[in-house]
Amino acid sequence: MPTAQAVAGGKNRAATPSHSDVVQAGQAGRAKKPLPQLGQPGARDDPNGKGLSGARTKWYLRYLQQGKSPAEALSLAKTPQPLEQRPNSASKRANSTLTPPTDMLKRQKVEKNWPLTAPFDGPSTSRAAKAPEVRKPSYAAVTGAIKVAVVPEGYPKVILSSENLSQLEDALLEETVLSGWDSPIKLGGIHFRVGHRIVDCRNATTAEWLQSAVPNLSKWSGVSLEVKMGDDLPSSHNITIFCPRTGDKTTKWIMDLIKKQNDTKNWRLI
């Protein structure tokens, strides 16, 4: 079929075929082959074609085109064909239908072998051995501080109130300023505790100064104070108690109730 030419600007260009031309060309390429003439094997009046299905009729015509006799072509067309002798498109369709994809087989195998539930044998001892519990060092251990407790005489029967603890801190700082100590006084911190104070001393010299200064604080007018260190440091715990149905009771009544049930000689109400 000759290619159409178009002239534009004095130059020849090959015209692009339209969509309808492409469709007609494809239909022409797929045109069915003409049937044999009447009276010939495979024609419409061929008696061998009676009773054959559409698929077997196609096989009958195909065998005739291969040069086989009408009787042999009819016999082969009526015989079921093996899968490998069918056309490629049919064999591909059959294979894709009968054989699942490879990745599906792998996925089914994994799901089949995977246990639904795993028995629990307790915590892993190997993991526990690899990750032992490590306690973080305290502030005093890291900085090398010496803890010194400043408590009232008679502690824990005698405790300092919140107001007394604030006054004690001011008195300690004032004494640091007025001190005539030869070495620098290095305080790491002054901490609130229940009824007393904890002072972090950066070195032994500062702890020694504190021991000598606390009994004679110039800005302190409260009860007598003393210093405790090492094993003598007080160990106290804050305990919160919920007493139901006591909203209309006095504090003394509640404390008497608790004392009747516990050993409270070292307890203090905060």
Order of alpha helices (4+ residues) and beta strands (2+ residues): beta-beta-alpha-alpha-alpha-alpha-alpha-alpha-alpha-beta-alpha-beta-beta-alpha-beta-alpha
